[in-house]
Amino acid sequence: MENKVNICVVVPAYNEENTISDVITNLKNNNYKNIIVIDDGSTDSTYKIAKENKT
């Protein structure tokens, strides 16, 4: 088992429903320990998709 990298990644997002799932998945696959998504009041499904992808 690989160790997770001890780095916190902050992802700013605004109306990124088409990409946010891939971004989160790629960060998880690269073993980042902490991923923080900051949604700046999106009017699309960015928040919902990000919430569904949390671990």
N, C-alpha and C positions, 0 to 999 in steps of 0.2 A: 504494500500500500504506500502511495506517495504522500509525503507530508504537505499540508497546505501552506502556501506562502503567507507569511505574517505581514500582509499589506492590506490596507483598507482602500477599496476603490469606490469613489463617489461618481455616480452617473447622473448628470443633469438631464432632465427630459422635459420636453414640451411637445405635445402632439406627435409622439413617436410610436403610435400603435403598430406601424408596419415593421419596426425594427427592434423594439425593446425586448421582446422575447428572445431573439437571436443574441442580442448583446448580453443579457443575463446568462443565457445558456453557455455562451463562449467564455464568460468570466468564470462560471462554475467549473467548466471543463479544464480551465487553466489553474485550478486549485487555489483561487483566492479565498481567503478565510472570511473576509467581511466585504459585502457588496451593499452599498447604500444607494438607493434610487431616490433622487429628489425630483418630484413632479411639480412643475411650476404652473399649476392650474390648468392642465390640459383639458380641452373640450372634447377629446376623443376618448378612446378606451385605454389609454396609456396606463393610468392608475390601476384599473382592473386587471390588465394583463400582467403588470409588474407584481401585483399582490398575488396572483395565481402562480407566479414563478418563484415565490419565496420558499426558503427551506427551513 
